[in-house]
Amino acid sequence: MTREPIDAAVLLEELARIDSRNPDLSPDSAGERALAERVAQIVAGLGMDVRLIPVLDDRPNLVAVLPGVDSDATVIFEAHLDTVPADAGTREVRREGRRLYGRGTCDTKGSLAAMIAAIDRLSRTAGPRPTVLLACAVDEEYLMRGAGQLATELPSADVVVVGEPTSLVPARAHNGFLRFRVEVLGRSAHSSRAALGVNAINQAARLVLALDATVGERRRASPHPLAGHALLSATMVDGGIAPNVIPDRCSVLFDRRVAPGERPEEALAEAYEAIAQICERESITVELPEPLVSLGALETPPDAVAVVAAEAAASRALGRDVSAGGVTFSTDACCFYDRPDLPSVVLGPGSIDEAHGSVEWIELDDVDTAVRIYYDLAMTAHTIRQEHR
Ligand SMILES: [Zn+2]
């Protein structure tokens, strides 16, 4: 093979310079297409069979396959293409020594670049080697609709590595999430004659506090050992049309984290039942539109090939015993909760503390270490499958 090996740090700098801010969060952004197209070009050069799959308007997922050699194992590397918005402090991509600054460097183009470099190494391995897929998703930072589509298309695998900043320590559990709106209905009246109306904002306030005292209290009392609390929080409120009108409508948005072992529809049913009881007791009238998003948790068993291979690869690279734990944030792995044949671990360079902040950066040495971990993980998955043949 004559082509130059991919240098993950150089690749990351190039990918970070391609604007892929999520257009639902940054309306002036063109979205993920330019990044998807550039990645498609690069991985096609590695001999991968690559497809761009439409998900949202001009915002495609990418799925690429490198066929295995003498192996039953399949490893999927998954990373999201989009980033959160960038302000002045994160817009500019710049390198200082072995540190790269800029939006997306840590979340999650560092993982993406390392995955591509690891696949490059795998493609140079004559064999045996596992079948490897690269799956890149749009819209992780908003509604995870890219990964939602991947869940309907990806083949079964031994390991799905979801690339997110975990400081190179694999995670096998995190919460999912559910977002639903409650429309509280009242009756409008002139505010000088308030008694003629029913104040929807007052009713919503009663509902929010009563719900927090029941479901909220129950959630605070029962953290998951790896994923932490799966709380119910009122996160947005909207009501009223004028300063002197008693509002006839108040809309409250709730965010409920979904714990491992729990199904999102159960979490929703729990909330709806509590709401029904409160409404009955307090004479509150509500409408409950379809939830905005409903995604389950990640919980991969500790003895799964995915977890064992990730722990082994990370332990070797970091020179210490690493065991997979949990993370407090949610990832695209939420979309695979109904696909036990896609056992996932979240694993990537960089710290979540550096993601989404007004300064975002990543250590390039950690990106290089991630390349070794990803490569080793894929080869270990092959070996484990071989032993269990
Ligand atoms: Zn991310």
Residues whose N, C-alpha, C, O or C-beta is under 5 A from the ligand:
A	BS01	ZN	D107 T108 E164
